[in-house]
């Protein structure tokens, strides 16, 4: 059973399953996060949806690069969680299956290519408060506590 974070399932609402991959990218006592300006400004673990036919680790590399501009090394799988949410950018009610990996930033290749995203270095202790998603905070807390 995968732990659920966030809002409760809405009775009668149809959800589309959306598998995704995300990364805790440690460097010393900081993590590399992404700040997404819209639809709601928030700090997030970089990552996102796995495209049809795409392998999860390839998707993770692609998503992190798009959202931060960094090349990464993936160390190991930390775990997974799910959340039921409305995704206004897709006009979609989604059951997000979020698999989180531990990694490290290797090299900055350029600015984020995904509109509205910026790469941000956060002290780990601040990230535990600032990450906008309770699942992201929970995965980070499980790693550092």
Secondary structure as GFF3:
##gff-version 3
##sequence-region A 1 145
A	DSSP	beta_strand	3	4	.	.	.	ID=ss1
A	DSSP	beta_strand	16	27	.	.	.	ID=ss2
A	DSSP	beta_strand	30	36	.	.	.	ID=ss3
A	DSSP	beta_strand	42	45	.	.	.	ID=ss4
A	DSSP	beta_strand	47	49	.	.	.	ID=ss5
A	DSSP	alpha_helix	56	68	.	.	.	ID=ss6
A	DSSP	beta_strand	70	87	.	.	.	ID=ss7
A	DSSP	beta_strand	92	108	.	.	.	ID=ss8
A	DSSP	beta_strand	117	123	.	.	.	ID=ss9
A	DSSP	alpha_helix	124	130	.	.	.	ID=ss10
A	DSSP	alpha_helix	134	144	.	.	.	ID=ss11
###
